Amino acid sequence: MSSPEQWTHPEPGEGPAALAAQPSREQVIAGLRATSEGGAELTQLLTPEGERVASPQFDRYVEDIDAEALRGLYRDMVIVRRADRESNAMQRQGQLGIWVPLLGQEAAQIGSGRALKPQDMAFPSYREHGVAYARGVDFRELLGIFRCTDHGGWDFRAHGFHPYTIVIGNQVLNAAGYAMGQRFEGKVGDDDGEATIVYFGDGATSQGDVHEGFVWAAVYDAPLVFFCQNNQWAISEPTERQSRLPLYQRARGYGFPGIRVDGNDVLACLAVTRWALEECRHGNGPVLIEAFTYRMDAHTTTDDPTRYRLSDELEAWKLKDPIERVRAYLARNGLADQSFFEGIQAEADAFAAELREFTFNMPEPPPDRVFSNVYAEPSPVLEAQREEYLSYLDGFAAAGER
């Protein structure tokens, strides 16, 4: 199978025979889809079978992950998945307007989220429920967004977790500006420095905002980790329709390092993200991480993935489940028994039940809520709009009394 580097034009004078020997564009594109394991450049510490893989480069970044810490990562992923499944079900029952599933991407989100330090800032898109959980955001705070009654009410400074961004790729510009500010204010240079991470999908890499963020972060050596969750489908568009190169290799063109990690390996995601954040906080500029994973569910609850992808692809990825590989490692090495796994599942079920009760009893906000917290200081123009809107609504009530 030819690589893009091998796809060259013949030298002048070599003639039709040399041209015919070149692989076709279709052959090259066909060869771009990564293998089932993510390709030879994949960084992996835990195989799908739950076997530990030594890494001279990255082992030191997970030296502190003992049995208790690994059980904690397992617990995080189980709880987040259970919350995701419950939220998906509540949307089907009419309690949420829409839901964006993360099924299959728990390792990428928990691993990277747990790599962050308190002083760091994360900029999500709209699927990073696991990162929100890792940053201490109350999961109930997320539900109002998808019930369409809230924009996200958590204190993003306290949690180091920015509000969700719905516009594809726009959060990359916000993160680049924030990270440039960290650089300008001298908040980088040692282990106690600050860093920023921004999350986006493979589809967002076709957006101009993402590339603009690459340019500015590179030029100003911004302490920014670009974390691309390549779940291989931008709604119905496969990755190979968007790029001739593996996505992590795009970093070369902007002058900073890129790396591909097994996005279903929570240990590898933790280690690689810690390394990348360390690079950033020491002032070495941005890093691109491509977490090679798979979206096991629909893009959102308005999507039907059976119309564009094959069931055998989904079945193959079930064998690489991020939670099951940790479970296999813990069980094989005597680090957890059946009672532990049952206890975590019971805890996750209780967590989901709390979310369900909260959602079913969530009060509707008053109509003037839309005008709250728009600006830090009072605005006469906004206040006038508020009064006009409430007066308009009162007119309906008055009409109903007559």
N, C-alpha and C positions, 0 to 999 in steps of 0.2 A: 504494500500500500504506500503510495507516494505521500510525502509531506509537502506542505506549502513551500518550504525552502527548496525542494527539489523541482518545483514547477517554475522553470526558467524559459526564457525565449531563446531560440537558437542564435548563434552568432551570425553576423552578416556573411553571406556567401555559403552557409552550410546547406541551404537548399531545402526542398520539400520533404526529403527523407528525415532530416533532423526535426522538422516541424511535426511530422507525423508521429515521431517517437515520443513527443511530449505528451504527458497525461492530459486528458481533456478537462475542461472546467468542471464538468459533472463528476468526473472521477475524483478530482481534488475535493470538491464539496462533500462527496460521499464519504471520503476519508476523514473528514473533519469531525464527524460525530464521535465523541469520546467513547472509549470502550465501556463495557459494563462496570469496570472498576475505576473508570476515570482517567485512564492513560498512565504511561510510564512515569510522568512527573507528579503523580498524586502523592501527597503526604498523608500517611496513614499510621496510626499507632495501635489501632484495635480493628482486627479484621471482622467481616460479617459473621464469622464463626465464633467470635469472642476470644481470639488469640492475640496476645500482646506482641507488637512488632517493635523492635528496638530502633531508635533513631538517634545517631550521634549528635545531630543538630538540635533536636527538639525535646529529647528526654528531660533535659535539665529544667525545662519550663513546666513540667508536671511532677517534679520530685516530691512536692508537698501533697500530692494527691494519694493519700493512703486509703485503706479500706473504707474508713468512715466517710472520707470526702467523696469517694467514688459512689458509695451508697447514696450520698446526698445528691449527686448529679443524676443518678437513676431516679430518685424521688422527684426531683425537679421535672424531669422529662415526662414521667408518668402523670403527674398532676397537671402539667400544661396540656398534655394530650387529652386528658379526660375533660378539662375545661373547654378545650377546643371542640370536642365531640358534643358536649352538652350545648354549647352555644350554637353549633350547627343545627342541632335538633330543635332548639328554641326558635331559630329562624324559620324552620319548616312549619312550626306551629303558630307562626304569625306574631311571635313576641319580639323579634328583631326584624328590622327592615331588610338587612343583608348581613352576611357573615363572610369573612375571608379566612378560609381554613389554612392551618399550618401543618396539617398531618404529613408526617415524614420529614419535616424540617426541624424537629425538636433539638437534635444534637447541634446543628449549626447555630441555633439561637441561644440555647443554654450554655454551650461551650464558649461562645464569643461573649455572651452577656456576663458570665461569671469571671471572665478575664479582665473586665473593667475595674478600675479603682474608683473610690468615691469622688475624686476630683475630676474624673473624666466625664465627657458628655456624649450621649448617643442620639443620633438622628434617625428615626425609623421611617419606613414607608407606611403601609397599612396592614402588614401581615406579621409584624414583630411582637406578637403577644407573649412569646417566650422570653424575649429580651426585656419587655416591660416587667414581667414577673421577676426576672433575675435582678432588675433594678429596684425592686421593692414597690412597684406601682400596684395598688389594689386592683385585682382583676375586674372588680365590679365597675371601676372607673372606665374600663374599656367598653362596657356594654351599652352605655348611653350613646356612644358614638354610632354604634350599629343599630340602635333603636331610633336613631335620628332625633334625639332629645338633647344632645350635648356635643361639644367639640373636643372634649377631653379636659377634665377639671383638675388633674393632678398638678402639683407644684413641680414643674420640670427642672427647676434649679436644684431643689432639694434631692430629687431622685436622679439627676443627671440623665434625664430621658425626655427628649423634646416631644411635643405633641405629634400625633400621627399626621402624615402628609399624604393626601390623596392624589394630587397631581403627579404623574409619573416622572420621577427623576428630579423634581424640584428641590427635594431635601438635600441633594448633593451640593447645590449652590449654597443653601443655608449653612450646611456643615463646613464647606470650604471657607466661607466668610468667618464663621465662628473660630475655626482652627487658625486662620490667618491672624485673628485677634489674639489668640493664645501666643502666637509667635511674636507679634508686635509688642505684647505686654511682658515679654521675657519670662513666660511661664513654662518654658522648656529648657532642657539642658542637663537633667539628672534624673535619678530614680523617682524623685518626688514631683517631677514635672507633670504637666497636664497633656492629655491627648483627646482626640475626638474620633468617633467611629460613625460611619454612615452606612445604612443598609439599603440595598436596592436589588432588584432581580435581573435576570439575564435580559428580559425584554427592555428594561430601562437603559441598557447599554447602547441602544439605538437612538436614544434621546439626546438632543444637543446639550441639554443642561448637564448631563453626566460628563460629557467630554469637556465642557467649559469648566466644570469643577476640577477635572484632572489637570487642565492647563494652569489654572490659578494656584492650586495646591502645589504643583510641581515648581512653578516659578518662584513661589515664596517659601518653599520648604515648609509648608504647613504641616503640623503634627496630626495628620488625618489618615485613618485607615479606611479605605474603600472596601466594604464587605459586600461582595456580590453573591447572593444566594442563587446559584445557577440550578434551578429546579427543572431546567430543560424545556419548559414550555412557557412562552409569553402569551397567555390565554391559549390560542390554538396554533401559535407560530413556534415551530421548533428552533432551537438555538442555531442549527447549521444554516437556516435561512437568513440569519442575521450577521453571521461572522464567518470568515474563512479561517480564522485562527482561533484556538482555544482562548477564552476570554481573558485569562490571567496574563497572556502574552501581550495584550494591548498596552500594558504598563510600559513596555520598552519604548514605545513611541513618544511617551511623555517624560521619560528619563527617571523613572523610579521603579523599584522592584515589584514583581508580581509573583504570586505563588498559588498553586492549586492544592486544596486540602479536601480530604474526604469529608463531605458535609454531613455524612451519617455517622461519623466517628466523633463522639463528644470530647474524648481526650485529645485528639488531633486538633479539633477546632479550638479547644482551650489553649493548647500549646502554641499553635501558630498565631492566634490572636494576641496572646501575651508577648510573643516575640515581636510582632508588628507594632504593638503599642509601645514596647520598649524602644524600638527604633524611632518612633515618633517623639516620645517624650524626651529622648536624648538629643533631639534636634536634627535627625538625619533625614527628615522629609517624609513624604507620604509613602504608603504601601497599598497595593491592591491584593486582596484575598479573594479568590474564586472558590467558594464552598460548593463542591460538586455534589448535588443532592437530587432529590426527585419529589415533585408534588404528587402525593398519593391521592389527593382529592381534587375537586374542581377548583378552578381559579377563584371563583366566588360562588355563592349559592345561586347566582343567575346563569351559571355556565353548565354545559353538558359535555364533559370530556370524552364521552363515548363516541362523539361525532367526529373526533379528529385523532384519537390515539388508540392503539391496539391493546386488548386486554392482556396479551402475553407480556407486553412491556411492563405493565403494572404488576403482574404476578412475579416477574423476575426481580423487581425492586422490593417486593415484600420480603424476599430472602435477605435483604440488606438493611432491615429495619433497625433504626438507631437505638431503640430501647432494648430490643431482644439481644443485641450483641453485648450490651453491658450486663444484662441479666445472665447471659451464658458465661461471661467472664467471672462474675461474682459467684455463680453456682459452682462452676468448674474448679475454682480455687478455694472453695470453702469459706468464702467471705460473706455469704448470706444464705439463709435457708428458706424453706417454703413459707414459714410463718412471717418472715420479713416481707417477702413479696406480697403475701396476702394482706399484711398490715398496710403496706403502701397503697395497694389497690383500694382498701377500705377507706383510707384517708382521702384518696382522690375522689371516690364516690361521694363522700361527705362534703368535700369541697364543691363538687358539681351541684349537689343538692342545695347548698347555700346560694350558689349563683342562680339557680332556678327560682328559689323562693324570692330572692332579691328582684330578679327581673320581672316576675309575675306581679310583684307588688310595687314596682317602680312608679313613683308618682309622675304625672305629666307636669312639666314645668309651666309656669305662667307665661302668657304670650309675650310679655315684655322681657323675658329672659334673653331673647336674641340681642337685646341692646346692652346686656351686662358685660363688663370686662372687655369692651372693645378697645378702649384706650386706658392708659394708666391714670390720666387725669380727666375730670369732667369736661365734656364737650358741649357747648351750647347748641351746635348744629345737630348733634346726635340726640340731645335731650328734646329738641323740637320735633325731630322725627319720631321719637318715642311717643310723645304726647299726641301727635297727629295720628299715629297708628292705633293707640288705645282709644282715642275718640272715634275713629273709624269703626272699631269693633263694638264700642258702646252703641253705635247707631243701629247695629243689627239687633242688639238686645232691646232697644227702645221700640223698634219696629215690631218685634215679636210680642210686645205687651199690648199693642193696639188691636 
